[in-house]
Amino acid sequence: MGEPKTTPKTDAAPPAKPRKPRGGGEASAPAARAGDEPVVRVRRIHRRDLNRVWEFLKLVFREVNRETVEYQRPRSKKRFLEVYEEEGVEQLLFDVVEGQKSEIVGYAECAFEITGSDNWMNERYFAKHDMRPLFVEELAVHPGYQGRGIGGFLLEQLEHLARVRGCTHLVLEVAENNMHALSFYRARSFYKLDAAIFLAKKVTTEAELLPPRKLKRRPRVSAKT
């Protein structure tokens, strides 16, 4: 997904920027009691989570990044840490709580504005179509928990966030050859906005320098009469 940073111009006022917790953060959900079924909770990211989340994202995208033309985010830990400091970006963690232990099983990152100075996102497109998007920058589900409803919970949370903040659409990017992800989104009523895809044509290669060639013999000098 791109790194969208200017608010799309619409008639409606843009939603106020959410501010991230910088101190004690949000109160944690009560721990599950022994014998209880595991539960999945959602909370906003905290500075103390950053290293664990980075390792989680590397695990999730290791295989995907071997197969796609574009690197899927996050591109670098430096960029990931920069995102935490940006206003207008929400970073949500989903963890499974069993007793006193918790494990990160999902991550969602979204923005209420187009962010990033090098983005290719056309804000006028959204204004023209009367759209106030919530830009979904990242969705990640632990490979060991796929098929257990985590992805659906991530999208449900983002849709709820969009609804209460006055957004009209969720907008995201997915690699065309990521068939599993495409099936997941299409089953949840996502549709294609644009037709931009990567194209390639094989070119017959030739060496820039011509191969060696035999030297012509010296011409015979005719005998004088």
C-alpha positions as CSV (number, residue, x, y, z in Angstrom):
1,M,0.0,0.0,0.0
2,G,1.2,3.4,-0.7
3,E,2.4,5.9,1.8
4,P,-0.3,8.4,1.3
5,K,0.2,13.1,3.2
6,T,-2.5,15.8,2.1
7,T,-6.1,15.7,3.1
8,P,-8.4,14.9,0.1
9,K,-10.4,18.0,-0.6
10,T,-14.1,17.3,0.0
11,D,-17.1,19.5,1.0
12,A,-17.2,17.8,4.4
13,A,-14.6,18.9,7.0
14,P,-11.8,16.3,7.5
15,P,-11.9,14.3,10.7
16,A,-9.7,15.6,13.5
17,K,-6.3,13.9,13.7
18,P,-6.2,11.2,16.4
19,R,-3.3,11.6,18.8
20,K,-1.4,8.6,19.9
21,P,-0.7,7.8,23.6
22,R,2.7,9.0,24.6
23,G,2.7,8.3,28.3
24,G,1.1,5.4,30.1
25,G,-1.1,4.6,27.1
26,E,-4.5,3.1,27.3
27,A,-5.7,0.9,30.0
28,S,-5.1,-2.8,29.3
29,A,-8.0,-5.2,29.0
30,P,-8.4,-7.4,32.0
31,A,-6.4,-10.6,31.7
32,A,-8.3,-13.8,31.0
33,R,-8.8,-16.2,33.9
34,A,-7.4,-19.7,33.8
35,G,-9.7,-22.0,32.0
36,D,-11.3,-19.2,29.9
37,E,-11.4,-19.4,26.1
38,P,-8.7,-17.3,24.5
39,V,-9.9,-13.9,23.4
40,V,-8.6,-11.4,20.8
41,R,-8.4,-7.8,22.0
42,V,-7.5,-4.7,20.0
43,R,-5.6,-1.7,21.4
44,R,-3.5,1.2,20.1
45,I,0.2,0.6,19.8
46,H,2.6,1.9,22.5
47,R,6.2,2.8,22.3
48,R,7.1,-0.3,24.3
49,D,5.5,-2.5,21.6
50,L,7.6,-1.2,18.6
51,N,10.4,-3.9,18.6
52,R,7.9,-6.7,19.1
53,V,5.7,-5.4,16.3
54,W,8.6,-5.0,13.9
55,E,9.6,-8.6,14.4
56,F,6.0,-9.7,13.9
57,L,5.8,-7.8,10.6
58,K,9.0,-9.3,9.3
59,L,7.5,-12.7,10.0
60,V,4.2,-12.0,8.3
61,F,5.7,-10.5,5.1
62,R,8.8,-12.6,4.7
63,E,7.2,-14.9,2.1
64,V,5.2,-12.2,0.3
65,N,8.2,-10.0,-0.3
66,R,9.9,-12.9,-2.1
67,E,7.1,-13.0,-4.7
68,T,6.0,-9.4,-5.5
69,V,7.6,-6.7,-7.6
70,E,6.9,-4.1,-5.0
71,Y,8.1,-4.6,-1.5
72,Q,5.2,-4.9,0.8
73,R,5.5,-2.6,3.8
74,P,7.2,-2.1,6.1
75,R,10.3,-1.4,4.0
76,S,12.6,-0.6,6.8
77,K,12.6,-0.5,10.6
78,K,13.6,3.2,10.4
79,R,10.5,4.0,8.4
80,F,8.4,1.9,10.7
81,L,9.6,3.9,13.7
82,E,9.0,7.2,11.9
83,V,5.4,6.2,11.3
84,Y,4.9,5.9,15.0
85,E,5.7,9.6,15.4
86,E,3.4,10.8,12.7
87,E,0.1,12.3,13.6
88,G,-3.0,11.3,11.7
89,V,-1.9,7.6,11.6
90,E,-3.5,4.9,13.7
91,Q,-1.6,1.8,14.5
92,L,-3.7,-0.9,16.1
93,L,-2.5,-4.2,17.7
94,F,-4.6,-7.3,18.0
95,D,-3.4,-9.9,20.5
96,V,-4.6,-13.2,21.8
97,V,-4.8,-13.3,25.6
98,E,-4.5,-16.6,27.4
99,G,-4.1,-16.4,31.1
100,Q,-1.3,-13.9,31.9
101,K,0.2,-14.3,28.4
102,S,-0.5,-12.4,25.2
103,E,0.7,-12.9,21.6
104,I,0.5,-10.4,18.8
105,V,-1.7,-12.0,16.1
106,G,-2.7,-8.9,14.0
107,Y,-1.6,-5.4,13.1
108,A,-3.6,-2.7,11.3
109,E,-2.3,0.7,10.2
110,C,-4.5,3.4,8.7
111,A,-4.4,7.1,7.9
112,F,-7.1,9.7,7.6
113,E,-4.9,11.7,5.2
114,I,-2.7,10.9,2.3
115,T,0.8,10.7,3.9
116,G,4.3,10.6,2.6
117,S,6.1,13.1,0.3
118,D,6.8,10.5,-2.4
119,N,3.3,9.1,-2.7
120,W,1.5,8.6,-6.1
121,M,-2.0,9.0,-4.7
122,N,-4.2,11.5,-6.5
123,E,-6.3,13.3,-4.0
124,R,-8.5,14.9,-6.7
125,Y,-9.8,11.4,-7.6
126,F,-11.4,11.1,-4.2
127,A,-12.8,14.6,-4.2
128,K,-14.3,14.0,-7.7
129,H,-16.1,10.9,-6.5
130,D,-17.2,12.4,-3.3
131,M,-15.2,10.0,-1.2
132,R,-13.7,10.6,2.2
133,P,-11.4,7.6,2.5
134,L,-9.8,5.9,5.4
135,F,-6.5,4.8,3.9
136,V,-5.6,1.3,5.0
137,E,-1.8,1.3,4.9
138,E,-1.2,-2.1,6.4
139,L,-3.0,-5.3,7.5
140,A,-1.1,-8.2,8.9
141,V,-2.2,-11.5,10.4
142,H,0.1,-14.0,12.1
143,P,0.6,-17.0,9.7
144,G,-0.2,-19.4,12.6
145,Y,-3.6,-17.8,13.1
146,Q,-4.9,-17.4,9.6
147,G,-8.3,-18.8,9.0
148,R,-9.4,-18.1,12.6
149,G,-11.3,-14.9,12.1
150,I,-8.4,-12.5,12.9
151,G,-8.4,-10.8,9.4
152,G,-12.2,-10.3,9.6
153,F,-11.8,-8.7,13.0
154,L,-9.1,-6.3,11.7
155,L,-11.4,-5.1,8.9
156,E,-14.4,-4.9,11.1
157,Q,-12.4,-2.6,13.5
158,L,-11.2,-0.4,10.6
159,E,-14.7,-0.1,9.1
160,H,-16.1,0.8,12.6
161,L,-13.3,3.4,12.9
162,A,-14.1,4.8,9.5
163,R,-17.8,5.0,10.3
164,V,-17.4,6.9,13.6
165,R,-14.9,9.3,12.1
166,G,-17.1,10.2,9.1
167,C,-15.2,8.4,6.4
168,T,-17.1,6.9,3.5
169,H,-14.7,4.3,2.2
170,L,-11.8,2.0,3.1
171,V,-9.1,2.3,0.5
172,L,-6.2,-0.1,0.2
173,E,-3.6,-1.5,-2.2
174,V,-3.0,-5.2,-2.8
175,A,-0.6,-7.0,-5.2
176,E,-2.5,-8.4,-8.2
177,N,-0.7,-11.8,-7.8
178,N,-1.6,-12.1,-4.1
179,M,-4.6,-14.2,-4.9
180,H,-5.3,-15.2,-1.3
181,A,-5.6,-11.5,-0.3
182,L,-7.7,-10.6,-3.3
183,S,-10.1,-13.4,-2.6
184,F,-10.3,-12.2,1.0
185,Y,-11.1,-8.6,0.1
186,R,-13.5,-9.4,-2.7
187,A,-15.5,-11.6,-0.4
188,R,-15.9,-8.6,1.8
189,S,-17.3,-6.3,-1.0
190,F,-14.1,-4.5,-1.9
191,Y,-13.9,-3.5,-5.6
192,K,-11.2,-2.3,-7.9
193,L,-10.7,1.5,-8.1
194,D,-8.1,1.7,-10.8
195,A,-6.5,-0.4,-13.5
196,A,-2.8,0.3,-12.8
197,I,-0.8,-2.9,-12.9
198,F,2.9,-3.7,-13.5
199,L,3.6,-4.8,-17.1
200,A,6.8,-6.4,-18.5
201,K,7.9,-7.5,-21.9
202,K,10.9,-9.8,-22.5
203,V,13.6,-8.2,-24.7
204,T,16.1,-10.3,-26.6
205,T,19.4,-9.3,-25.2
206,E,22.5,-8.7,-27.2
207,A,26.0,-7.9,-26.1
208,E,26.9,-4.2,-26.5
209,L,30.3,-5.1,-27.9
210,L,30.6,-7.2,-31.1
211,P,32.4,-10.6,-30.8
212,P,36.0,-11.0,-32.0
213,R,36.4,-11.6,-35.7
214,K,39.2,-13.0,-37.8
215,L,41.8,-10.6,-39.0
216,K,42.1,-10.4,-42.8
217,R,45.3,-11.6,-44.3
218,R,47.7,-9.0,-45.6
219,P,47.2,-8.4,-49.3
220,R,49.9,-9.9,-51.5
221,V,52.4,-7.5,-53.0
222,S,52.8,-8.1,-56.7
223,A,56.4,-8.7,-58.0
224,K,57.9,-5.8,-60.0
225,T,58.7,-6.5,-63.6
